[in-house]
Amino acid sequence: GEDVEQSLFLSVREGDSSVINCTYTDSSSTYLYWYKQEPGAGLQLLTYIFSNMDMKQDQRLTVLLNKKDKHLSLRIADTQTGDSAIYFCAESNNAGNMLTFGGGTRLMVKP
Amino acid sequence: KAGVTQTPRYLIKTRGQQVTLSCSPISGHRSVSWYQQTPGQGLQFLFEYFSETQRNKGNFPGRFSGRQFSNSRSEMNVSTLELGDSALYLCASSRADTTDTQYFGPGTRLTVL
């Protein structure tokens, strides 16, 4: 079955770049997503990438996809304290709108 | 455009009771999916509805059920509540009938005592 894994925790200083990593196993994944969850809130879609792309940039966010290694990363440039949250990667395949999530990476940004 | 709305935001129930949660998708979105989030199991897919039909189902017992109405609004029901059903229940909507970007609501926090 599908499996998505992330490291549990990342701590960075304000102004530095953050890189959150994710690995997945389903080779039929078509979309890969990054969501952000703040305490007590739902999931906010940050960005997504099609499986036929290698990179996508959206303002401070850069997503890199290595299909061969089934590795996805999210880079946040100039990380701010407001970026402190849990970040989830998720994948979906052609079976419809069913997302498989990683366990989430808690990002802590220190002033 | 209004986002995904879920009601109620918080619920407290006791074991053995049943509960119904509601989700209104973004206008124009026809697919609604439900997820359960717990500290132990993380985010798990419950089911997805498209055009009033259940299209996908996760690995949950039959106590968990759902439906979708002609206006795309969806409800999920949990019968005979157990302590382990305490969770944040998230609803997501998307436009298309195939894999598409999903937008999540704020969730309903269910506590079972």
Contacts between the chains, C-beta under 8 A, distances in Angstrom:
chain1	res1	chain2	res2	distance
A	30	B	99	5.4
A	31	B	99	5.8
A	31	B	101	7.4
A	33	B	101	7.6
A	33	B	102	7.9
A	35	B	104	7.4
A	41	B	106	6.2
A	41	B	107	7.7
A	42	B	4	7.9
A	42	B	6	8.0
A	42	B	90	5.7
A	42	B	104	4.5
A	42	B	105	5.4
A	42	B	106	4.3
A	42	B	107	4.7
A	43	B	90	6.5
A	43	B	92	7.7
A	43	B	104	4.0
A	44	B	104	7.4
A	45	B	101	6.6
A	45	B	102	7.4
A	45	B	103	6.0
A	45	B	104	7.4
A	48	B	101	6.0
A	88	B	43	6.8
A	90	B	43	7.9
A	92	B	99	5.1
A	93	B	99	7.0
A	94	B	98	7.3
A	94	B	99	6.2
A	95	B	56	6.5
A	95	B	99	7.9
A	96	B	31	7.9
A	96	B	48	6.0
A	96	B	50	7.6
A	96	B	55	5.3
A	96	B	56	5.0
A	96	B	98	7.0
A	96	B	99	6.5
A	97	B	31	5.1
A	97	B	33	5.3
A	97	B	48	5.2
A	97	B	50	7.7
A	97	B	55	7.8
A	97	B	56	7.3
A	97	B	92	7.6
A	97	B	94	5.3
A	97	B	99	6.2
A	97	B	100	6.3
A	97	B	102	6.0
A	98	B	33	7.0
A	98	B	45	5.1
A	98	B	48	6.1
A	98	B	56	4.7
A	98	B	58	7.5
A	99	B	33	7.5
A	99	B	35	7.5
A	99	B	43	7.8
A	99	B	45	6.5
A	99	B	92	7.7
A	99	B	102	6.5
A	100	B	45	7.3
A	101	B	42	6.2
A	101	B	43	4.0
A	102	B	42	7.9
A	103	B	42	5.1
A	104	B	42	6.9
A	104	B	43	7.9
